[in-house]
Amino acid sequence: MAILPILVAPHPVLKKKAAPVAEVTDVERKLLDDMLETMYDAPGIGLAAPQVGVSKRMLVIDIARGDEAPQPMKIVNPEVIEASEDMATYEEGCLSFPDQFAEVKRPARARIRYLDETGVSHEIDADGLLATCIQHEIDHLDGVVFVDHLSQLKRAMILRKLQKMKKQGRLAAAE
């Protein structure tokens, strides 16, 4: 396994819609393993393939906290097939927006259909942090980043902070 460089916004790959995976092969399984290692190293709770420069509909998640046993999920071609009308607000961050956080409102619950790393289809009902995290990562697959859910003013402030951090050399921009 390998730790991959994470793209930092603004990067054109982050705004591009990712392509569906035609077949889950050893290539995709290795990428999922590398993404999981990268996410744990960052550290984060979710990572989408576009964040490591691969425009494929793949993501990894692990919302286990503290001393809980890891609960990694490897998700290919996810789709939201149902979302609740009631909304939940969480303070979100993103590995492509280091040290930047903002409250984002999303459906509180969602039913997700996806393939696992063996190509088997699953459906899960997610709520709470899992629902938020999966929806955040699926947004990445659609070229949407969490700041797109914010007001223009808040989005501009976060992007300016990132530019300032890059200029100061506090961020290594992955190419």
C-alpha positions in Angstrom: 0.0 0.0 0.0 1.1 3.6 -0.6 0.2 7.0 0.8 -1.0 9.2 -2.1 -0.7 12.9 -2.5 -4.0 14.7 -1.7 -5.0 17.5 -4.1 -5.7 20.8 -2.4 -8.4 23.2 -3.7 -8.6 24.9 -6.0 -7.6 22.1 -8.4 -9.4 21.4 -11.6 -9.8 17.6 -10.9 -11.8 18.4 -7.8 -14.4 20.2 -10.0 -14.7 17.4 -12.6 -17.4 14.7 -12.5 -15.8 11.3 -12.0 -16.4 8.4 -14.4 -18.2 5.3 -13.3 -16.1 2.2 -12.7 -16.9 -0.4 -15.4 -15.5 -3.4 -13.5 -13.9 -3.7 -10.0 -10.5 -5.2 -10.7 -7.2 -5.6 -8.8 -6.3 -2.0 -10.1 -9.4 -0.6 -8.3 -8.8 -2.7 -5.2 -5.2 -1.5 -4.9 -6.4 2.1 -5.3 -9.0 1.6 -2.6 -6.4 0.2 -0.3 -4.0 3.1 -1.0 -6.8 5.6 -0.5 -7.7 4.1 2.9 -4.1 4.2 4.0 -3.9 7.8 2.7 -7.1 8.8 4.6 -5.8 7.2 7.9 -2.5 8.9 7.5 -4.0 12.4 6.8 -6.0 11.8 9.2 -9.6 11.9 7.9 -12.8 10.0 7.9 -13.5 10.0 4.2 -11.6 10.3 0.9 -12.8 10.2 -2.7 -10.7 9.1 -5.7 -10.7 12.6 -7.3 -9.0 14.0 -4.2 -6.0 11.8 -5.1 -6.1 12.8 -8.8 -8.1 9.8 -10.0 -11.4 10.7 -11.7 -13.2 7.4 -10.9 -16.4 7.0 -8.8 -14.7 5.4 -5.8 -14.4 6.4 -2.1 -13.4 5.2 1.3 -14.9 6.0 4.7 -14.2 5.1 8.3 -16.2 7.0 10.9 -14.9 4.9 13.9 -13.7 7.2 16.6 -11.0 7.1 19.2 -10.6 3.7 20.7 -13.3 2.1 18.5 -12.1 -0.7 16.1 -11.7 0.5 12.5 -14.8 0.1 10.3 -13.4 0.8 6.8 -15.9 1.0 3.9 -14.7 0.7 0.3 -17.4 2.1 -2.0 -17.5 2.0 -5.8 -20.1 3.7 -8.0 -22.3 5.0 -5.1 -25.6 6.6 -5.7 -28.1 8.1 -3.4 -31.4 6.4 -4.2 -33.4 8.0 -1.4 -32.8 11.0 0.9 -34.9 12.3 3.8 -36.6 15.6 3.6 -35.4 16.5 7.1 -32.0 18.1 7.2 -29.1 17.9 9.6 -26.2 20.4 10.0 -22.7 19.2 10.7 -19.4 21.1 10.9 -17.6 19.6 7.9 -14.0 19.7 6.9 -12.2 18.3 4.0 -8.7 16.9 3.3 -8.6 19.0 0.1 -9.3 22.1 2.3 -6.8 21.6 5.1 -7.7 23.2 8.5 -10.9 24.7 7.0 -14.3 23.9 8.6 -17.9 25.1 8.1 -21.4 24.1 8.9 -23.1 22.3 6.0 -26.8 21.3 5.9 -27.6 18.0 4.2 -30.4 15.4 4.3 -30.3 13.7 7.7 -30.7 10.2 6.3 -29.9 8.6 2.9 -30.2 5.2 1.3 -27.1 4.5 -0.8 -26.5 1.8 -3.4 -22.9 0.9 -4.2 -20.5 -1.9 -5.2 -18.0 -3.2 -2.7 -14.3 -4.0 -3.5 -15.4 -7.4 -4.8 -18.0 -5.9 -7.2 -21.0 -7.1 -5.1 -23.9 -4.6 -5.0 -25.2 -3.4 -1.6 -27.7 -0.9 -0.2 -27.3 0.8 3.2 -29.4 3.2 5.2 -27.2 5.8 6.6 -27.9 8.5 9.2 -25.9 10.8 11.4 -22.2 11.2 10.7 -22.2 8.3 8.2 -24.9 9.9 6.1 -23.1 13.3 6.1 -19.7 11.7 5.3 -21.1 9.5 2.4 -23.0 12.5 0.9 -19.8 14.7 1.2 -17.7 12.1 -0.6 -20.4 11.5 -3.3 -20.4 15.3 -3.9 -16.6 14.9 -4.7 -17.5 12.4 -7.3 -19.9 14.9 -8.9 -17.3 17.7 -8.9 -18.9 19.4 -5.9 -16.8 20.4 -2.8 -18.2 21.3 0.6 -17.6 25.0 0.2 -20.1 24.9 -2.7 -22.8 24.5 -0.1 -21.8 27.8 1.6 -22.6 31.4 0.9 -20.4 33.1 -1.6 -18.8 35.1 1.2 -17.9 32.1 3.3 -16.6 30.2 0.3 -14.4 33.1 -0.8 -13.0 33.5 2.8 -12.0 29.8 2.9 -10.4 29.9 -0.6 -8.5 33.1 0.3 -7.2 31.3 3.5 -6.0 28.4 1.4 -4.2 30.7 -1.1 -2.5 32.5 1.8 -1.4 29.2 3.3 0.0 28.1 0.0 1.9 31.4 -0.4 3.3 31.0 3.1 4.5 27.5 2.2 2.3 25.9 4.8 0.6 23.7 2.1 2.3 21.5 -0.3 0.1 21.5 -3.5 -0.1 18.1 -5.1 0.0 18.3 -8.8 
